[in-house]
Amino acid sequence: MQHVFSERLTPCCARCLAPAGGLEELLSRLLANGARPLAAFPEVAEHPMRADARVAGARAWPCGAAACGALFCSLACREQELARGPHRVLCAEMGGERRRHWDRFRAHARRHHENFLLAAQALAWAICQVAYLGVPAEHAKAELLPWRALPGTCCPPRPGVPRREAGVPWTAWRC
């Protein structure tokens, strides 16, 4: 997930974190945070490199939901995220009263601690893995908790949950 302050400067794809939008769009976004907008720099508008497709970049694709604000670097990323990513649960399938609660939660998290948003993304990802891709719940949970299998943790492995370090008993780990 992209950091809230980083998002204000350089919007990235909500799926793969590639920059979303062309150079001119990114410059406009950067300069909007300062005293002078991009229009205050006529030399940019007249620069011959502006016509170069490599500089112009790809267009950003919005999610499409009202007041969402998520951007994607391509239609493929947007379609994949809306079909099997956390954005499906946190945006596409949300409406009415649930949407209002989610919007309030997001505003609260942005003001106080954005890691709440990261936790919501992780849970939504696990829901998608189980509900739409048929991944067993224990495997989705194990993917969210890789620290359990690292040396130095105090958590013994659970039966039936795949271990990251095969052959090393948890009693041998240092805490």
N, C-alpha and C positions, 0 to 999 in steps of 0.2 A: 504494500500500500504506500502511496506517495504521501510525504509529510505535508501538512496543511500549508505551511509557509512556502515550501517548494512549489506547491500547486499554484500559488498566486503568481509565481514568476515564470514557470515553465510547465504548462499543462502536459501531462503524459497520459498514455493509453491506460485505461482502467484495467486492462487485461495483462499486457506485456510490459508496461512502463516505458515504451518507446515514446519519444516526443510526438505530441499530437498537433499537427498543423505545420505550416510552412514558416520560413524564416521571418517574413514580414509579420505574420500573425504573432509569432513569438516575441519579436521586437516590440510590437504594439503592446503586448501584455506586460513585458518588462517595464517599458516606459510609462505605462499607465499608473505604476506605483510611485512615480516621481513627479516632478513639477512640470516637465515638458513632454507632451505626447509625441508620437512618431510624426505626426503632421508638422511639427515644428522643425523637422529636419528635411527640407526639400531636396537636399542632395541624395537622400536615400531613394525618394520617389523617382528621381531622374537617372539613377545609376544603371548602367547597361547590364550589370550582373543580375538585376532584378528579373529580367526576362529568361534567365537560365533556369531550366527545369530543376537542375540539381540544387540550386539555391532556393527556388520557390518552395520546394518540398511538397509533401502530400497534404491533402486537406484533412482536417480533423472531422470525425464523424460523431455527432452527439448521440446520446442514448436514445432520445426520442420521447422519453417520459417528461411530463411537465415538471419543472423545477428540480430536475435531477442534477444537471450540470456535469455528469460524467462524459468524458470524451474517449474516443477510440481512434487508433492510428489507421484502421482499415475497416471495411465492412466485414471482413472475415473475423477479425478480433471481436467486433461488436456482436456478430451472430453467435460465435462460440460462447462468449460471456453470458449472453441472454439465454442461451440454451442449457449450459451446464456449469456456469460460474456463479460465484456469490452474488453478482449483480442481479441474477434472476430472482433470488429470494429477497434481496434488500431493495429492489426497485420494481422490476417488471411484474412480479406477482403481488405487490403490495398496493393496497388501495384503501380508501375510506378512512375509518378511524385508525386502523393500523398504520397507515401512511402518516397521519398527523402525529402519532406517538413516535414513529421513527424519525420524522423531521425534528421534533423536539429533542429527542435523544441525540441526534447528530449535532444540533446547535449546542447542546450542553457539553458534549464531548469536545467540540472544537474550542469552546471557551475554557474548559477546565483540564481535560486530559485526553488527547486524541488517541491514546492507546485503547480506549473503550471502543473506538471505531475499528481498530485492528482486531480486537477480540470478536466483534460482531462479524467482521469479514471472515475470520477463521471458522466461526460457528456456521455461518451461511455456506462456506465452502464444504464443510463436513456434511451438512444437510443435503447439498447437491450431490455429493459423492454417493450417499446412501439412497436418496430418493430417486435420482435420475440416472445414475450410472450403475446401480446395483452393487456397489462396494459394501461389504459387510461393515456394520457399525464399529466393530472392534478395530478393524483395519483403518478406518477413517480416523478414529480416536488415536490410534497409535501414530498416525502421520502427524497429528497435531501435537503430540507429546514426545518428540525425539529426544529431549533431554533426559528422559527416563533411562535410556540405554547408554548414556555416556558415563565414563568413569568419573567419580567424584559426586555422584548423586546418591541419595540415601533411599531411593525407592526401589524395592525389589520388583522384578518383572511379574506380570500377571500371567496366569496360565492361559494359553491360547493366543496371546498377543505376540506377534513376531518381534524378535529381538534384533537390534542393529548390530550388536557384537556377538556373533554366535560363538559358543564354546567358552565364554568367560562367565563364571558364576557370579551372581550379584554380590555374594559374600566377599569376593576378592576386590571389589571396588573400594577405593579410598574415599572417605567422606570428610 
